[in-house]
Amino acid sequence: MEISIKDFGKLSETIIQEYTLTNRQGVSLSAITYGAAVTSIQTPDKNGLFQNILLGYTDLNEYANYRPYYGATIGRVAGRIDKGSFTLEGTPYKLETNDKTNHSHGGINGLDTKIWTVETVSSEDEAQLIFTYTSPHHENGYPGNLTVQVTYTLNESNEWKINYQATTDKTTLFNPTNHVYFNLSGEPTKGINQHELTLTSSHFAELRADSIPTGKLLPVNGTPFDFRTTDTVNKGFESDYPQNKLVSGYDHPFILEHLANKPEAILSDRASGRQVQMVTDRDAVVIYAVNTLDGRHTDEGSLQEHFAGITLEAQNLPNAINQAGFGNVILHPNETFHSETTYRFDTML
């Protein structure tokens, strides 16, 4: 396995570096020390053409100034927290509100804005980038000094594994995810309208008008949220179903059913022949189909429009700290948080 390093830009006099892992098939993964963000995954299409299947930038300033979360590590808590408020062990906490009246994706200065340290490990069959950041007590309003380690592994099976570990010295919240936007065509201008999705999910979280979950888990049966059988993702983009109209498509958590020997999600593009399979130990996956880009933001000179990419954000449910039955996002000082999500890249014949 090959590891290469180059300077990606400078932020506050700190050089941001980009690391690239490449296996013997030519599949590669690149990530930068800013936000531990994955900037590129190069995979072949059915004709052997290698292209970047992620939305991203070649200019560091775009990541820092526009903050689209492209490929970034999200936290401390992914998704929204209602009014930025919660109570933990009898103590009320108030977080920054950066999504109107709510807290989103860790706050104004979430993990996606931090400069991470990185170590590299390489063997014959895999290579790793081990990113580390310590979030100080009360950063963005969260209690506890939280040390986070995120390991990206690329192996010779064309798998990208994300391993999260975290410890804290004071009870806190932790629910990370990675925010890569996939476009398996390799050409963002083509959009993902004809991408096909399969999910092991029979329920999704209903959202309020401000995108906070209502607490209801709705059955997917008979709705555009039913991907138990493979279907194109565009069925919800112009749907009259109220939950689709609310966000102009999808920005919803799907409850995952962990079935033996079956990936939780499969995203495919028949035109290019590319496919990605996701396996995770998380409770949910947030499917967000880039409903807000306006074409002004570019990737290597290409305009990025609505529905240019789609996320498979493996995480526990948003606002879980305030919603009974939504799972655990509390981390105690005597615990180590562990989670792993794997994306496997294939080519359909």
C-alpha positions in Angstrom: 0.0 0.0 0.0 1.2 3.5 -0.9 0.9 6.6 1.2 1.7 10.0 -0.2 1.6 13.5 1.4 1.3 17.0 -0.1 0.5 20.5 1.2 -3.2 21.4 0.7 -3.1 25.0 1.8 -2.5 27.2 4.8 -4.9 28.1 7.6 -3.9 30.6 10.3 -0.2 30.0 9.5 -0.7 26.3 9.8 0.0 24.1 6.8 -2.9 21.8 6.1 -1.7 18.5 4.5 -3.5 16.0 2.3 -2.7 12.3 2.7 -3.5 9.8 0.0 -3.7 6.1 0.5 -3.6 4.0 -2.7 -4.0 0.2 -3.1 -2.7 -2.1 -5.8 -6.0 -1.9 -7.7 -5.4 1.9 -8.0 -8.3 2.8 -5.7 -7.3 5.7 -3.5 -8.6 7.8 -0.6 -7.4 11.3 0.2 -8.0 13.2 3.4 -6.8 16.5 4.9 -5.9 17.5 8.5 -8.6 20.2 8.4 -11.7 18.5 9.8 -10.2 15.1 9.1 -12.1 15.6 5.9 -12.0 13.0 3.0 -11.4 15.0 -0.1 -11.4 12.3 -2.8 -12.1 8.6 -3.3 -11.0 7.5 -6.7 -12.6 4.3 -8.0 -12.9 2.7 -11.5 -16.2 2.7 -13.5 -17.2 -0.4 -15.6 -14.8 0.7 -18.3 -11.8 1.1 -16.0 -11.9 4.9 -15.8 -10.9 6.2 -12.4 -12.8 9.3 -11.1 -13.5 11.0 -7.8 -16.8 9.7 -6.5 -17.2 12.4 -3.8 -18.1 16.0 -3.9 -15.2 18.1 -2.7 -12.8 21.0 -3.4 -9.2 21.4 -4.4 -9.1 24.8 -2.5 -8.8 24.8 1.3 -10.5 28.2 1.4 -13.7 26.7 0.1 -13.8 24.2 3.0 -13.1 26.9 5.6 -15.3 29.7 4.2 -18.3 27.9 2.7 -18.3 25.0 5.3 -20.3 22.5 3.3 -19.2 19.6 5.6 -17.8 17.8 2.5 -16.2 14.6 3.7 -15.8 16.0 7.2 -15.8 14.3 10.6 -18.9 15.7 12.3 -19.3 16.1 16.1 -19.3 16.2 18.9 -22.9 15.3 18.0 -24.1 14.8 14.5 -27.5 16.3 13.5 -29.6 18.7 15.3 -30.3 19.2 19.1 -33.5 20.9 19.8 -32.9 24.5 20.9 -29.3 23.5 21.7 -30.5 22.4 25.1 -30.2 19.2 27.2 -29.9 18.1 30.8 -27.1 15.7 31.8 -26.9 14.2 35.3 -29.2 16.9 36.6 -27.2 19.7 35.1 -28.8 21.8 32.2 -26.5 22.7 29.3 -27.0 25.3 26.6 -25.1 24.8 23.3 -24.4 27.2 20.5 -27.4 27.6 18.2 -26.1 27.6 14.6 -29.2 26.4 12.8 -31.7 29.1 13.5 -32.8 28.2 17.1 -31.2 24.8 17.1 -27.7 23.3 17.5 -26.4 21.4 14.4 -23.4 19.2 13.7 -21.4 20.2 16.8 -21.9 23.9 16.6 -20.2 26.9 14.9 -16.7 25.4 15.6 -17.5 21.7 15.4 -15.0 18.9 14.8 -15.2 19.7 11.0 -13.4 23.0 11.6 -10.5 21.7 13.7 -7.0 20.9 12.7 -6.3 17.3 13.6 -3.0 15.5 14.1 -2.4 12.5 12.0 -0.3 9.3 12.1 0.1 6.8 9.2 0.4 3.0 9.3 0.9 0.9 6.3 1.2 -2.9 5.6 1.0 -5.1 2.6 -2.8 -5.3 2.7 -3.9 -2.0 4.2 -3.0 1.5 5.1 -4.3 3.8 7.8 -4.7 7.5 8.6 -5.1 7.9 12.4 -6.5 11.4 13.1 -6.6 12.7 16.7 -8.2 15.8 18.3 -8.9 16.8 21.9 -12.0 19.0 22.3 -11.6 21.1 25.5 -14.2 21.3 28.3 -17.1 23.5 27.3 -16.0 23.8 23.6 -19.2 24.7 21.8 -21.0 24.3 25.2 -20.3 20.6 25.7 -19.0 19.3 29.0 -15.7 17.4 29.4 -12.3 17.2 27.7 -13.1 14.8 24.9 -10.3 13.0 23.0 -11.4 11.7 19.7 -9.5 9.3 17.4 -10.8 8.7 13.9 -9.0 6.0 11.8 -9.5 5.7 8.1 -8.4 2.4 6.6 -8.1 1.5 2.9 -7.5 -2.1 2.2 -6.9 -4.4 -0.9 -10.6 -5.4 -0.8 -11.5 -1.8 -1.8 -13.0 -1.1 1.6 -12.8 2.2 3.4 -13.3 1.6 7.1 -14.0 4.4 9.6 -13.2 3.5 13.2 -14.2 6.0 15.9 -12.8 6.0 19.5 -13.3 8.6 22.2 -12.8 9.1 25.9 -13.8 11.9 28.2 -13.0 13.1 31.7 -16.6 14.3 32.4 -19.9 12.8 31.3 -20.7 14.3 27.9 -22.4 13.6 24.6 -20.8 11.9 21.5 -22.5 10.9 18.3 -20.1 11.3 15.3 -20.5 10.7 11.6 -18.8 11.3 8.4 -20.4 13.6 5.9 -19.1 12.4 2.5 -21.4 13.2 -0.4 -21.3 10.4 -3.0 -21.8 10.9 -6.7 -20.9 7.6 -8.3 -21.0 9.0 -11.8 -17.7 10.8 -11.1 -19.2 13.9 -12.7 -21.1 16.2 -10.3 -22.9 18.0 -13.1 -24.8 14.7 -13.9 -26.4 14.6 -10.5 -27.5 11.6 -8.6 -31.2 11.5 -9.7 -30.8 8.0 -11.3 -28.7 6.6 -8.5 -30.3 3.5 -7.0 -30.6 2.9 -3.2 -31.3 -0.1 -1.1 -31.8 0.1 2.7 -32.5 -2.4 5.4 -35.0 0.0 6.9 -38.7 -0.3 7.5 -39.1 3.0 9.5 -37.8 6.6 9.3 -37.9 9.5 11.7 -40.6 12.1 11.0 -39.3 15.6 11.0 -40.8 18.9 12.2 -40.6 22.0 10.0 -37.2 22.9 11.5 -35.9 19.3 10.8 -35.9 18.2 14.4 -37.4 14.7 14.7 -40.9 14.7 16.2 -40.2 11.5 18.0 -42.4 9.4 15.7 -40.9 6.6 13.7 -43.0 6.2 10.6 -43.4 3.0 8.5 -41.8 3.4 5.0 -44.5 1.1 3.5 -46.4 2.9 0.7 -44.2 6.0 0.9 -41.2 7.3 -1.1 -39.1 6.4 1.9 -39.4 2.6 1.1 -36.0 1.5 -0.2 -36.3 -2.1 1.1 -36.5 -3.0 -2.6 -33.9 -1.1 -4.8 -35.3 2.1 -6.3 -34.0 5.3 -7.7 -33.5 8.1 -5.2 -35.3 10.7 -7.3 -38.7 9.3 -6.4 -38.8 11.6 -3.4 -37.4 14.8 -5.0 -40.6 16.0 -6.5 -43.0 13.9 -4.4 -46.1 15.4 -2.8 -45.6 13.3 0.3 -45.4 15.8 3.1 -42.1 14.7 4.5 -40.4 14.9 1.1 -41.9 18.3 0.4 -40.6 19.5 3.8 -37.0 19.2 2.7 -37.4 19.1 -1.1 -36.4 15.4 -1.1 -34.6 13.6 1.7 -32.8 14.8 4.9 -34.0 12.0 7.1 -32.8 9.4 9.5 -33.7 5.8 8.5 -33.8 3.2 11.3 -31.5 0.3 10.3 -32.2 -3.3 10.7 -28.9 -5.2 11.1 -29.4 -8.4 9.1 -26.8 -11.1 8.9 -24.5 -11.1 5.9 -26.4 -8.1 4.4 -25.2 -4.5 4.1 -27.3 -1.8 5.7 -27.2 0.3 2.5 -26.3 -0.1 -1.1 -25.9 2.9 -3.5 -25.5 2.2 -7.2 -25.1 4.0 -10.5 -26.0 1.8 -13.5 -24.6 4.2 -16.0 -21.0 4.1 -14.6 -21.4 0.6 -13.0 -20.1 1.9 -9.7 -21.6 0.7 -6.4 -20.9 1.3 -2.7 -22.1 -1.0 0.1 -22.3 0.3 3.7 -22.0 -1.8 6.8 -22.3 -0.1 10.2 -23.0 -0.8 13.9 -24.9 2.5 14.2 -28.7 2.7 14.8 -29.5 4.8 11.8 -28.3 6.3 8.5 -29.2 9.9 7.5 -29.9 10.2 3.8 -29.4 13.7 2.6 -29.6 14.4 -1.1 -27.9 17.8 -1.4 -31.1 19.9 -1.5 -29.5 23.3 -1.1 -26.6 23.9 -3.4 -27.1 26.7 -5.9 -24.5 26.1 -8.5 -22.0 28.7 -7.3 -19.7 26.3 -5.5 -17.3 24.4 -7.7 -15.3 21.3 -7.7 -12.3 21.4 -10.1 -14.3 24.0 -12.1 -17.5 22.0 -12.3 -20.8 23.6 -11.1 -22.6 21.7 -8.4 -26.3 21.9 -8.6 -29.2 20.5 -6.5 -29.0 16.8 -6.1 -25.3 16.7 -7.0 -24.5 14.2 -4.3 -26.1 12.0 -1.6 -24.9 11.1 2.0 -25.0 7.9 3.8 -24.4 9.3 7.3 -24.1 6.4 9.8 -25.0 7.6 13.3 -27.4 7.3 16.2 -30.6 9.3 15.9 -30.5 13.1 16.0 -31.7 14.8 19.2 -31.5 11.5 21.0 -30.6 13.2 24.3 -34.0 14.9 24.3 -36.1 12.1 22.9 -36.9 8.9 24.8 -36.4 5.7 22.7 -33.9 7.3 20.3 -30.9 5.5 21.7 -27.8 6.4 23.8 -25.4 9.2 22.9 -24.0 9.7 26.5 -20.3 8.9 27.1 -19.0 8.5 30.7 -15.5 9.0 32.0 -15.0 5.3 32.6 -15.9 4.3 29.1 -14.3 4.3 25.6 -16.6 5.0 22.7 -16.1 2.5 19.8 -17.9 2.5 16.5 -17.1 1.3 13.0 -18.6 1.9 9.6 -17.3 0.3 6.3 -17.9 1.4 2.7 -17.0 -1.2 0.1 -16.5 -0.1 -3.5 -17.4 -2.4 -6.3 -18.1 -2.4 -10.0 -21.3 -3.9 -11.4 -21.0 -5.8 -14.7 
